[in-house]
Each structure stands twice: as C-alpha cells, then as structure tokens.
Amino acid sequence: MPLVEINPDRCKGCELCVVACPQAILDMSKEINTKGYFYAKVIEQPRCIGCRLCAIICPDLAIDVSVNAVQYEFYSY
C-alpha cells in the first residue's frame, strides 16, 4: 500500500496537492505550522493509489510517496 508523508514545516498551504489528488485523500489541517500556514494532511491513507501527483505538483517538496517501502523518483532534482 502506498504511504504519503507530508512534512508540515515545509508546506506553505498552497493547496495544489489537494486539488491534484484524484482520490481526494488530502485536506488542509486546522493547525498552523511553524511558518504560520495551514498545512496539508492525509485524511484517508488507504485510498491512495500511489500516483505521486501530489508530490510532483508540490512546489516546496513537502510530500514524499513511498510504495511498498520503495520511493520512486520521476524527476531527478
């Protein structure tokens, strides 16, 4: 099963990942991170299909997606 991990302190709350997720498993937190932004959080992990669209669209590189303990890289930065 894919695992989505979000680093709350890197997130600036742009909500691009929430819009990009085809399974609608992401939402914005009611809590504020150290930078003063509401950050993205995973609300329904089991529904994740591992497409990595959230990680690809994230401008702050705050999201990592692992599939079966292997992290796939589509782009090398």
C-alpha positions in Angstrom: 0.0 0.0 0.0 1.4 3.5 -0.8 2.3 5.8 2.0 2.1 9.6 1.7 4.2 11.5 4.2 3.9 15.3 4.4 6.4 17.5 6.2 4.2 20.1 7.8 7.1 22.6 8.3 7.9 22.7 4.6 4.3 23.1 3.5 3.1 26.7 2.7 -0.6 25.8 2.4 -1.0 26.4 -1.4 -3.5 23.5 -1.7 -2.1 22.4 -5.1 -1.8 18.8 -3.8 -5.4 18.8 -2.5 -6.6 19.8 -6.0 -4.3 17.4 -7.8 -5.2 14.2 -5.8 -7.5 12.1 -7.9 -8.6 10.1 -4.8 -9.3 13.2 -2.7 -7.3 11.8 0.3 -5.7 15.2 1.2 -7.1 18.1 3.0 -5.9 21.2 4.8 -5.2 20.9 8.6 -6.8 23.1 11.1 -3.4 23.6 12.8 -0.7 26.1 11.8 2.9 25.1 11.1 6.0 27.0 12.3 5.8 29.3 9.3 2.2 30.3 10.1 0.5 28.4 7.4 -2.3 25.8 7.5 -0.6 22.7 6.1 -1.8 19.7 4.0 -2.6 16.4 5.7 -3.6 12.9 4.7 -7.2 12.1 5.7 -7.7 8.7 4.0 -4.4 6.9 3.5 -5.9 3.5 2.5 -7.5 5.1 -0.6 -4.1 6.3 -2.0 -3.2 4.7 -5.4 0.4 5.9 -5.4 0.2 8.1 -8.4 2.5 10.7 -6.8 0.7 13.6 -8.4 0.7 15.4 -5.0 4.4 15.1 -4.7 5.1 16.1 -8.3 2.9 19.3 -8.0 4.2 20.4 -4.6 6.5 23.5 -5.1 8.0 23.1 -1.7 8.9 19.4 -1.9 7.0 18.7 1.3 5.4 15.4 0.1 7.0 12.0 -0.2 5.2 9.0 -1.5 6.5 5.5 -0.8 5.1 2.4 -2.5 5.9 -0.9 -0.7 8.8 0.8 1.1 10.3 1.9 -2.2 10.3 5.5 -3.2 10.0 6.1 -6.9 11.6 9.2 -8.4 10.1 10.5 -11.6 12.4 13.5 -11.8 16.0 14.0 -10.5 16.4 17.3 -8.9 
